[in-house]
Amino acid sequence: MKIMNITDVNGFFKVIDECVGKVELVTGEGDRLNLKSKLSQYVALANVFSDGKIDELEIVAYEKEDIKRLIDFMYKGA
């Protein structure tokens, strides 16, 4: 799924931390980084973070409740 225009980066990574299953960032080269890893979160920020927001990320979540949690964050910011 693509997530766009994340202005609450801390809130986004908090939602990622609350996920029960694996959540991966898909890079432009097709590599997958485990977003539950703090190191990967920092790498993701360094690669796509500009002007205080993340314009677009492609992520893969494997658990149904995690997908719902991420969609709720996109629509409600919660």
N, C-alpha and C positions, 0 to 999 in steps of 0.2 A: 504494500500500500504506500502511496505517496502522502506525505504530510508536508503541508506548506505553511509559510508565514508564521513560524513559531516565535512569538515575542516574549513569552515566559519560559525561557530556557531552563531555569531552575525547576519550575513546575513540570516541564516536560520530562526532565531526567528523574524527578521524583516519581512520576507515573511509571516510567521504565523500571525504577527500583522496586515498585510495588507489584510488578508483573510476576506471575508464578512460573511461567515458562521462559524459554529462550526468546529473546528479541534481538534481531540482527539488523545492522545497517548495511545496505548494499551500496558499495562504492561505484563510481562511474566506470571502473574497470571490471566490475562484476564480483569483486571480492566481498566477503561477508565478515563483518566485525560484530562480536558479541557486545551489544550495548549495555548489558548488565555489568560489564567490566568497567571499573572506573578509568582504567588506562584507555580503553576504547572510547569512552565518553569524551575524554580529553582530546584524543585524536580526532574524533568527529567534530568537536568544537573548533579545533585548529584548522580543519579543512573546509568547513562550511559556514563558520560564524563570521558575520560582518555586520556592521552598523547596528549592533544590539539585537539582532534577530537571525533566525535560520530561515532562509528563503524556501528551501525544499530539501527533503530527505526521503529516500526510499527505504522502508523498513519491512521486515518480515517478522510476524508474530505467529507462534504455532498453537497457542491455547486460545480457545474461544473467548474466555473471560478477559484475556489480555487484549484481544482485538477490540472487544467492547470497551474496555478501559481506555484504549488509545483513541477510539472514535469519539467517546464521550469528551476526552480532553480536546480533540480538534473542534468539536462543536460548542462545547460549554466552557472550555478552559478549566475543567475540574476533573 
